[in-house]
């Protein structure tokens, strides 16, 4: 899949609207002064308003990315692209990287 490289400036949301932040941005590569993000480290999700059918809170806590860029790596780790889909823990719903920088594309 072709997309723009994701950085810490990209907005990342779970399907319920909780905002996710990377736990370990890659310090070696920067785009527009912002570090890029790679696939293996998880994201932490804050502000997820999800409730169970019984009304108990069950927010998304973290997000994992099953795949990253196929051809781009930094420090041996695949880079993330805007449009990549992650999976939230513990709910298993989609987590999306919204578009950000538009200068560098990857596959």
Backbone as JSON Lines, residues from 0, in Angstrom:
{"i":0,"aa":"X","n":[0.84,-1.17,0.0],"ca":[0.0,0.0,0.0],"c":[0.89,1.24,0.0]}
{"i":1,"aa":"X","n":[0.57,2.19,-0.83],"ca":[1.33,3.43,-0.92],"c":[0.72,4.45,0.03]}
{"i":2,"aa":"X","n":[1.57,5.22,0.69],"ca":[1.09,6.25,1.59],"c":[2.22,7.17,2.0]}
{"i":3,"aa":"X","n":[1.87,8.23,2.7],"ca":[2.88,9.15,3.21],"c":[3.41,8.61,4.53]}
{"i":4,"aa":"X","n":[4.71,8.84,4.79],"ca":[5.3,8.37,6.04],"c":[4.65,9.07,7.22]}
{"i":5,"aa":"X","n":[4.42,8.31,8.27],"ca":[3.81,8.86,9.48],"c":[4.89,9.38,10.42]}
{"i":6,"aa":"X","n":[4.58,10.47,11.11],"ca":[5.47,11.04,12.12],"c":[4.69,11.18,13.42]}
{"i":7,"aa":"X","n":[5.35,11.67,14.46],"ca":[4.64,11.88,15.72],"c":[3.59,12.97,15.61]}
{"i":8,"aa":"X","n":[3.62,13.76,14.52],"ca":[2.64,14.82,14.33],"c":[1.31,14.3,13.77]}
{"i":9,"aa":"X","n":[1.28,13.08,13.23],"ca":[0.02,12.52,12.71],"c":[-0.95,12.27,13.85]}
{"i":10,"aa":"X","n":[-2.22,12.52,13.6],"ca":[-3.26,12.17,14.56],"c":[-3.59,10.69,14.38]}
{"i":11,"aa":"X","n":[-3.62,9.96,15.49],"ca":[-3.93,8.53,15.47],"c":[-5.1,8.31,16.42]}
{"i":12,"aa":"X","n":[-6.19,7.7,15.91],"ca":[-7.41,7.53,16.69],"c":[-7.89,6.09,16.67]}
{"i":13,"aa":"X","n":[-8.44,5.64,17.82],"ca":[-9.15,4.37,17.83],"c":[-10.54,4.62,17.24]}
{"i":14,"aa":"X","n":[-11.28,3.58,16.96],"ca":[-12.61,3.72,16.35],"c":[-13.61,4.43,17.24]}
{"i":15,"aa":"X","n":[-13.31,4.51,18.54],"ca":[-14.2,5.19,19.48],"c":[-13.82,6.66,19.68]}
{"i":16,"aa":"X","n":[-12.72,7.1,19.08],"ca":[-12.3,8.49,19.19],"c":[-11.18,8.75,20.18]}
{"i":17,"aa":"X","n":[-10.65,7.71,20.82],"ca":[-9.52,7.9,21.73],"c":[-8.26,8.23,20.95]}
{"i":18,"aa":"X","n":[-7.44,9.13,21.49],"ca":[-6.22,9.55,20.8],"c":[-5.04,8.69,21.23]}
{"i":19,"aa":"X","n":[-4.28,8.23,20.23],"ca":[-3.13,7.35,20.49],"c":[-1.83,8.11,20.27]}
{"i":20,"aa":"X","n":[-0.84,7.81,21.09],"ca":[0.49,8.41,21.0],"c":[1.54,7.3,20.95]}
{"i":21,"aa":"X","n":[2.61,7.47,20.15],"ca":[3.64,6.43,20.07],"c":[4.44,6.34,21.37]}
{"i":22,"aa":"X","n":[4.8,5.12,21.74],"ca":[5.62,4.93,22.95],"c":[7.09,5.11,22.65]}
{"i":23,"aa":"X","n":[7.51,4.89,21.41],"ca":[8.94,4.98,21.07],"c":[9.13,5.5,19.65]}
{"i":24,"aa":"X","n":[9.0,6.83,19.44],"ca":[9.27,7.35,18.1],"c":[10.72,7.09,17.71]}
{"i":25,"aa":"X","n":[10.99,7.03,16.42],"ca":[12.33,6.76,15.92],"c":[13.12,8.06,15.85]}
{"i":26,"aa":"X","n":[14.16,8.23,16.67],"ca":[14.88,9.5,16.71],"c":[15.85,9.72,15.55]}
{"i":27,"aa":"X","n":[16.13,8.69,14.77],"ca":[17.16,8.81,13.72],"c":[16.66,9.44,12.44]}
{"i":28,"aa":"X","n":[15.36,9.38,12.18],"ca":[14.82,9.94,10.94],"c":[13.75,10.96,11.31]}
{"i":29,"aa":"X","n":[13.84,12.14,10.7],"ca":[12.87,13.2,10.96],"c":[12.31,13.72,9.64]}
{"i":30,"aa":"X","n":[11.05,14.08,9.66],"ca":[10.39,14.73,8.52],"c":[9.77,16.01,9.04]}
{"i":31,"aa":"X","n":[10.15,17.13,8.46],"ca":[9.64,18.4,8.95],"c":[10.0,18.63,10.41]}
{"i":32,"aa":"X","n":[11.13,18.08,10.84],"ca":[11.57,18.24,12.22],"c":[10.93,17.29,13.21]}
{"i":33,"aa":"X","n":[10.02,16.44,12.75],"ca":[9.32,15.5,13.63],"c":[9.84,14.09,13.43]}
{"i":34,"aa":"X","n":[10.09,13.34,14.51],"ca":[10.53,11.95,14.36],"c":[9.46,11.09,13.68]}
{"i":35,"aa":"X","n":[9.92,10.14,12.86],"ca":[8.99,9.19,12.25],"c":[8.61,8.13,13.28]}
{"i":36,"aa":"X","n":[7.64,7.29,12.93],"ca":[7.23,6.2,13.81],"c":[7.37,4.87,13.07]}
{"i":37,"aa":"X","n":[7.68,3.83,13.83],"ca":[7.89,2.5,13.26],"c":[6.83,1.53,13.77]}
{"i":38,"aa":"X","n":[6.77,0.37,13.12],"ca":[5.71,-0.6,13.4],"c":[5.78,-1.28,14.76]}
{"i":39,"aa":"X","n":[6.9,-1.84,15.19],"ca":[6.86,-2.69,16.4],"c":[6.43,-2.02,17.71]}
{"i":40,"aa":"X","n":[6.92,-0.82,18.07],"ca":[6.49,-0.29,19.37],"c":[5.0,0.02,19.38]}
{"i":41,"aa":"X","n":[4.31,-0.3,20.47],"ca":[2.88,-0.01,20.55],"c":[2.61,1.48,20.75]}
{"i":42,"aa":"X","n":[1.39,1.86,20.51],"ca":[0.9,3.2,20.83],"c":[0.06,3.07,22.1]}
{"i":43,"aa":"X","n":[0.03,4.11,22.93],"ca":[-0.86,4.16,24.09],"c":[-2.05,5.03,23.74]}
{"i":44,"aa":"X","n":[-3.25,4.58,24.13],"ca":[-4.49,5.28,23.79],"c":[-5.06,5.91,25.06]}
{"i":45,"aa":"X","n":[-5.41,7.19,24.96],"ca":[-6.03,7.91,26.08],"c":[-7.35,8.51,25.62]}
{"i":46,"aa":"X","n":[-8.3,8.58,26.51],"ca":[-9.57,9.23,26.22],"c":[-10.56,8.4,25.43]}
{"i":47,"aa":"X","n":[-10.41,7.09,25.41],"ca":[-11.38,6.24,24.71],"c":[-12.64,6.13,25.56]}
{"i":48,"aa":"X","n":[-13.79,6.52,25.02],"ca":[-15.03,6.52,25.81],"c":[-15.84,5.23,25.73]}
{"i":49,"aa":"X","n":[-15.27,4.14,25.2],"ca":[-16.03,2.91,24.96],"c":[-16.61,2.34,26.25]}
{"i":50,"aa":"X","n":[-17.88,1.93,26.17],"ca":[-18.58,1.27,27.27],"c":[-19.07,-0.1,26.81]}
{"i":51,"aa":"X","n":[-19.13,-1.05,27.74],"ca":[-19.7,-2.36,27.42],"c":[-21.21,-2.23,27.32]}
{"i":52,"aa":"X","n":[-21.87,-3.29,26.9],"ca":[-23.34,-3.26,26.81],"c":[-23.98,-3.01,28.16]}
{"i":53,"aa":"X","n":[-23.31,-3.41,29.24],"ca":[-23.82,-3.18,30.59],"c":[-23.5,-1.79,31.13]}
{"i":54,"aa":"X","n":[-22.81,-0.97,30.35],"ca":[-22.49,0.39,30.77],"c":[-21.17,0.54,31.51]}
{"i":55,"aa":"X","n":[-20.42,-0.55,31.63],"ca":[-19.12,-0.47,32.3],"c":[-18.07,0.04,31.32]}
{"i":56,"aa":"X","n":[-17.15,0.87,31.79],"ca":[-16.1,1.35,30.89],"c":[-15.15,0.22,30.49]}
{"i":57,"aa":"X","n":[-14.85,0.16,29.21],"ca":[-13.86,-0.79,28.68],"c":[-13.1,-0.07,27.57]}
{"i":58,"aa":"X","n":[-12.25,0.9,27.95],"ca":[-11.57,1.72,26.93],"c":[-10.46,0.96,26.22]}
{"i":59,"aa":"X","n":[-10.18,1.41,25.01],"ca":[-8.98,0.93,24.31],"c":[-7.78,1.48,25.07]}
{"i":60,"aa":"X","n":[-6.76,0.66,25.27],"ca":[-5.6,1.05,26.07],"c":[-4.35,1.22,25.21]}
{"i":61,"aa":"X","n":[-4.17,0.32,24.25],"ca":[-2.99,0.4,23.39],"c":[-3.35,-0.05,21.98]}
{"i":62,"aa":"X","n":[-2.43,0.21,21.06],"ca":[-2.64,-0.17,19.66],"c":[-1.38,-0.84,19.13]}
{"i":63,"aa":"X","n":[-1.59,-1.89,18.35],"ca":[-0.49,-2.61,17.7],"c":[-0.71,-2.55,16.2]}
{"i":64,"aa":"X","n":[0.37,-2.6,15.44],"ca":[0.31,-2.51,13.99],"c":[0.75,-3.83,13.38]}
{"i":65,"aa":"X","n":[-0.15,-4.58,12.73],"ca":[0.23,-5.87,12.15],"c":[1.25,-5.74,11.02]}
{"i":66,"aa":"X","n":[1.2,-4.65,10.26],"ca":[2.16,-4.46,9.16],"c":[2.59,-3.0,9.11]}
{"i":67,"aa":"X","n":[3.7,-2.78,8.44],"ca":[4.2,-1.43,8.19],"c":[4.59,-1.35,6.73]}
{"i":68,"aa":"X","n":[5.42,-0.37,6.4],"ca":[5.9,-0.22,5.02],"c":[6.69,-1.47,4.61]}
{"i":69,"aa":"X","n":[6.51,-1.9,3.38],"ca":[7.19,-3.1,2.9],"c":[8.64,-2.83,2.52]}
{"i":70,"aa":"X","n":[8.93,-1.64,2.04],"ca":[10.26,-1.36,1.5],"c":[11.07,-0.35,2.3]}
{"i":71,"aa":"X","n":[10.5,0.24,3.32],"ca":[11.21,1.27,4.07],"c":[11.43,0.83,5.5]}
{"i":72,"aa":"X","n":[12.68,0.97,5.96],"ca":[13.02,0.58,7.33],"c":[13.97,1.6,7.93]}
{"i":73,"aa":"X","n":[13.93,1.71,9.23],"ca":[14.89,2.5,9.98],"c":[15.25,1.69,11.21]}
{"i":74,"aa":"X","n":[16.54,1.53,11.44],"ca":[17.03,0.73,12.56],"c":[16.43,-0.67,12.53]}
{"i":75,"aa":"X","n":[16.2,-1.21,11.3],"ca":[15.69,-2.55,11.12],"c":[14.19,-2.71,11.32]}
{"i":76,"aa":"X","n":[13.48,-1.6,11.53],"ca":[12.03,-1.67,11.78],"c":[11.27,-1.02,10.64]}
{"i":77,"aa":"X","n":[10.14,-1.63,10.26],"ca":[9.3,-1.08,9.2],"c":[8.69,0.24,9.65]}
{"i":78,"aa":"X","n":[8.63,1.21,8.72],"ca":[8.03,2.5,9.02],"c":[6.52,2.4,8.89]}
{"i":79,"aa":"X","n":[5.8,3.28,9.59],"ca":[4.35,3.34,9.46],"c":[3.98,4.4,8.43]}
{"i":80,"aa":"X","n":[2.89,4.14,7.71],"ca":[2.37,5.06,6.7],"c":[1.0,5.55,7.12]}
{"i":81,"aa":"X","n":[0.65,6.79,6.7],"ca":[-0.72,7.23,6.99],"c":[-1.66,6.3,6.23]}
{"i":82,"aa":"X","n":[-2.76,6.0,6.78],"ca":[-3.68,5.04,6.19],"c":[-3.48,3.62,6.7]}
{"i":83,"aa":"X","n":[-2.33,3.33,7.35],"ca":[-2.15,2.0,7.94],"c":[-3.2,1.78,9.03]}
{"i":84,"aa":"X","n":[-3.63,0.55,9.19],"ca":[-4.63,0.21,10.21],"c":[-3.99,-0.63,11.3]}
{"i":85,"aa":"X","n":[-4.19,-0.19,12.52],"ca":[-3.74,-0.96,13.67],"c":[-4.92,-1.62,14.34]}
{"i":86,"aa":"X","n":[-4.65,-2.34,15.42],"ca":[-5.68,-3.03,16.19],"c":[-5.54,-2.6,17.64]}
{"i":87,"aa":"X","n":[-6.67,-2.23,18.26],"ca":[-6.61,-1.8,19.66],"c":[-6.68,-2.99,20.61]}
{"i":88,"aa":"X","n":[-6.11,-2.78,21.78],"ca":[-6.15,-3.77,22.85],"c":[-6.87,-3.11,24.01]}
{"i":89,"aa":"X","n":[-7.85,-3.71,24.63],"ca":[-8.34,-5.07,24.53],"c":[-9.52,-5.25,23.59]}
{"i":90,"aa":"X","n":[-10.02,-4.19,22.94],"ca":[-11.27,-4.29,22.19],"c":[-11.14,-4.85,20.78]}
{"i":91,"aa":"X","n":[-9.97,-4.77,20.18],"ca":[-9.76,-5.32,18.84],"c":[-10.36,-4.51,17.71]}
{"i":92,"aa":"X","n":[-10.68,-3.24,17.96],"ca":[-11.23,-2.39,16.89],"c":[-10.09,-1.72,16.14]}
{"i":93,"aa":"X","n":[-10.42,-1.16,14.98],"ca":[-9.4,-0.53,14.14],"c":[-8.87,0.75,14.77]}
{"i":94,"aa":"X","n":[-7.59,1.0,14.52],"ca":[-6.93,2.24,14.9],"c":[-6.37,2.82,13.61]}
{"i":95,"aa":"X","n":[-6.64,4.1,13.35],"ca":[-6.27,4.71,12.07],"c":[-5.25,5.83,12.25]}
{"i":96,"aa":"X","n":[-4.31,5.9,11.31],"ca":[-3.38,7.02,11.23],"c":[-3.94,7.99,10.21]}
{"i":97,"aa":"X","n":[-4.31,9.18,10.65],"ca":[-4.87,10.17,9.74],"c":[-3.75,10.87,8.97]}
{"i":98,"aa":"X","n":[-4.05,11.43,7.8],"ca":[-3.01,12.07,6.99],"c":[-2.29,13.18,7.75]}
{"i":99,"aa":"X","n":[-1.0,13.31,7.47],"ca":[-0.17,14.33,8.09],"c":[0.69,14.99,7.03]}
{"i":100,"aa":"X","n":[2.01,14.77,7.1],"ca":[2.92,15.38,6.14],"c":[2.67,14.83,4.74]}
{"i":101,"aa":"X","n":[2.94,15.64,3.73],"ca":[2.67,15.23,2.35],"c":[3.89,15.39,1.44]}
{"i":102,"aa":"X","n":[5.08,15.23,2.01],"ca":[6.29,15.38,1.2],"c":[6.94,14.05,0.86]}
{"i":103,"aa":"X","n":[6.89,13.07,1.75],"ca":[7.61,11.82,1.53],"c":[6.63,10.65,1.53]}
{"i":104,"aa":"X","n":[6.64,9.89,0.43],"ca":[5.78,8.71,0.29],"c":[6.59,7.44,0.46]}
{"i":105,"aa":"X","n":[5.88,6.38,0.79],"ca":[6.52,5.08,0.89],"c":[5.57,3.98,0.48]}
{"i":106,"aa":"X","n":[6.1,2.78,0.41],"ca":[5.29,1.61,0.08],"c":[5.62,0.49,1.03]}
